[in-house]
Each structure stands twice: as structure tokens, then as C-alpha cells.
Amino acid sequence: MGKDKYENEDLIKHGWDEDVWFHVDKLSSAHVYLRMQRGQAWDQMPDELLIDCAQLVKANSIEGNKMSNIGIVYTPWSNLKKTGDMATGQVSFHNNKLVRRMRVEKRINEIVNRINKTKQELYPDLAAERLKRDKKVRQEQREQENKQVG
């Protein structure tokens, strides 16, 4: 989860293809990124995981946390569209058909508290992590190609 709009911007820029982005619809909120395992389908994640992410986004929205029945949007990171004329932290989508929506009736403190108990504040070099991940993916693809040829 981005700490502020500048960290959110870094996450937007250096996300992974497996990431799923969550946000309160039409309100200011944290950008929550769920890092899926390679090969996991973003649109087939368990309901419990979706609820956890939605509760985390709601709890970290100043306006949304006080409201009931709010909308949450989520989409693969690769569907986020960022252009130079957008404000810091603002995004749109390449394909609206890849955007899923859900409703959160109210904040469930048990979920938010459980998540917050495991919270760790890290300051990773996202660009370096992305390079390392991309290198690993390319290596795995080469190995796969070599197996098919040889």
C-alpha cells in the first residue's frame, strides 16, 4: 500500500504484471497492490482475499472510511493507464472491461485489525525489484525455450 500519493506514483510506475490494484471508486484513498503469484488469475482470487483488500482500501480512505456502501474498483496493474498530464497518483484504465467493481457496506474492524497486526513498513527500491523480477522471468522463458528445442 502506498504511504502517500508519491509512493503510489512509484508503485504505478514499477508494478508487476501479476499485481492487482485496488482503490475506492471516485474518492481519495490508498492504492493497494496485491502481488499475485505468477500464473494466478487476478479475476479468480478467493472472495476472502477480495474482502480483505477492499476493507484495507476503505479503512485507508479519509472519506470512504466514514461512509457506508462504497464502491471499490480493482484491475490488473497492467491495465492502469498513466499519462503525463495526470495529477500525481491519478490513473485511468486501458480497458474498462478489465475493471471489476464491488460494494463494501461497512468497515469490518476485525479484518482491518487482523491485517494491521501484520503490517510492516518497508521502503523497497521498486525499480530494482522490477529489474530483478524481469530478469528472472526472461531466464525462465529461455530455459523453457531450450527444453522445447533440445
C-alpha positions as CSV (number, residue, x, y, z in Angstrom):
1,M,0.0,0.0,0.0
2,G,1.4,3.4,-0.9
3,K,2.1,5.6,2.0
4,D,1.2,8.8,0.1
5,K,0.5,9.9,-3.5
6,Y,4.2,10.0,-4.3
7,E,4.8,6.4,-3.2
8,N,1.6,5.4,-5.0
9,E,3.1,7.0,-8.2
10,D,6.2,4.8,-7.8
11,L,4.0,1.7,-7.4
12,I,2.1,2.7,-10.5
13,K,5.4,3.1,-12.4
14,H,7.1,-0.1,-11.2
15,G,4.3,-2.6,-10.7
16,W,4.5,-6.2,-11.8
17,D,2.2,-7.8,-14.3
18,E,0.9,-10.1,-11.5
19,D,-0.2,-7.1,-9.3
20,V,-3.8,-6.3,-8.8
21,W,-4.6,-2.6,-8.0
22,F,-7.5,-1.7,-5.6
23,H,-8.9,1.8,-4.9
24,V,-12.1,3.3,-3.5
25,D,-14.2,4.4,-6.5
26,K,-14.5,8.1,-7.0
27,L,-12.9,9.0,-3.7
28,S,-9.4,9.6,-2.5
29,S,-7.9,6.5,-1.0
30,A,-4.8,4.4,-0.6
31,H,-3.7,2.5,-3.6
32,V,-3.5,-1.1,-2.5
33,Y,-1.5,-3.6,-4.6
34,L,-1.9,-7.3,-4.2
35,R,1.1,-9.2,-5.6
36,M,-0.2,-12.4,-7.0
37,Q,1.9,-15.4,-7.8
38,R,2.9,-15.9,-11.4
39,G,0.2,-17.8,-13.2
40,Q,-2.6,-16.9,-10.7
41,A,-5.6,-15.4,-12.3
42,W,-6.4,-12.0,-10.9
43,D,-10.1,-12.4,-11.6
44,Q,-10.4,-15.7,-9.8
45,M,-9.0,-14.8,-6.4
46,P,-10.9,-16.1,-3.4
47,D,-13.7,-13.9,-2.0
48,E,-12.0,-13.7,1.4
49,L,-8.9,-12.1,-0.2
50,L,-11.1,-9.6,-2.2
51,I,-12.9,-8.7,1.0
52,D,-9.6,-8.2,2.9
53,C,-8.2,-5.9,0.1
54,A,-11.5,-3.9,-0.1
55,Q,-11.6,-3.4,3.7
56,L,-7.9,-2.2,3.6
57,V,-8.7,0.3,0.9
58,K,-11.8,1.5,2.7
59,A,-10.0,1.8,6.0
60,N,-7.3,3.9,4.4
61,S,-9.7,6.4,2.7
62,I,-10.4,9.5,4.8
63,E,-13.8,10.0,3.2
64,G,-14.6,6.4,2.4
65,N,-13.9,5.1,5.9
66,K,-16.7,7.3,7.2
67,M,-19.2,6.2,4.6
68,S,-21.3,3.1,4.2
69,N,-22.0,1.2,0.9
70,I,-18.9,2.5,-1.0
71,G,-17.6,1.2,-4.3
72,I,-14.3,-0.4,-4.7
73,V,-12.6,-0.9,-8.1
74,Y,-9.8,-3.3,-8.9
75,T,-7.9,-4.3,-12.0
76,P,-4.6,-5.8,-13.1
77,W,-1.7,-3.4,-12.7
78,S,-1.1,-3.8,-16.4
79,N,-4.5,-2.2,-17.1
80,L,-3.5,1.0,-15.3
81,K,-3.0,4.0,-17.7
82,K,-0.9,6.9,-16.6
83,T,-0.3,9.9,-18.9
84,G,1.9,12.9,-18.3
85,D,-1.0,15.3,-17.9
86,M,-2.5,13.4,-14.9
87,A,-2.0,14.5,-11.4
88,T,0.3,12.6,-9.1
89,G,-1.4,9.4,-8.0
90,Q,-4.2,9.7,-10.6
91,V,-4.8,6.8,-13.1
92,S,-7.2,5.7,-15.7
93,F,-7.6,2.4,-17.5
94,H,-6.5,1.0,-20.9
95,N,-9.6,-1.3,-21.0
96,N,-12.6,-0.6,-18.8
97,K,-13.8,-4.2,-19.4
98,L,-10.9,-5.4,-17.2
99,V,-12.1,-3.2,-14.2
100,R,-14.1,-5.1,-11.6
101,R,-16.3,-3.3,-9.1
102,M,-17.6,-4.4,-5.7
103,R,-19.5,-2.8,-2.8
104,V,-18.4,-2.5,0.8
105,E,-21.3,-1.9,3.1
106,K,-19.3,-1.1,6.2
107,R,-15.9,-1.3,7.8
108,I,-15.3,-4.6,9.5
109,N,-12.8,-3.8,12.3
110,E,-11.9,-7.5,12.8
111,I,-10.5,-7.7,9.3
112,V,-8.7,-4.3,9.4
113,N,-7.2,-5.1,12.8
114,R,-6.0,-8.5,11.7
115,I,-4.3,-7.0,8.6
116,N,-2.8,-4.2,10.6
117,K,-1.2,-6.6,13.1
118,T,0.9,-8.0,10.3
119,K,1.8,-4.6,8.8
120,Q,5.4,-3.9,8.1
121,E,6.7,-0.6,6.8
122,L,9.2,-1.2,4.1
123,Y,10.9,1.1,1.7
124,P,11.9,-1.1,-1.2
125,D,13.7,0.0,-4.4
126,L,10.8,-0.8,-6.6
127,A,12.7,-0.2,-9.8
128,A,15.5,-2.6,-8.8
129,E,12.9,-5.2,-7.7
130,R,11.2,-4.9,-11.1
131,L,14.5,-5.3,-12.9
132,K,15.3,-8.4,-10.9
133,R,11.9,-9.9,-11.5
134,D,12.1,-9.2,-15.2
135,K,15.5,-10.8,-15.4
136,K,14.2,-14.0,-13.6
137,V,11.2,-14.2,-16.0
138,R,13.4,-13.9,-19.1
139,Q,15.7,-16.6,-17.7
140,E,12.8,-18.9,-17.1
141,Q,11.5,-18.2,-20.6
142,R,14.9,-19.1,-22.1
143,E,15.1,-22.3,-20.1
144,Q,11.6,-23.2,-21.3
145,E,12.5,-22.5,-25.0
146,N,15.7,-24.6,-24.6
147,K,13.7,-27.5,-23.3
148,Q,11.3,-27.3,-26.3
149,V,14.2,-27.1,-28.8
150,G,16.5,-29.7,-27.2
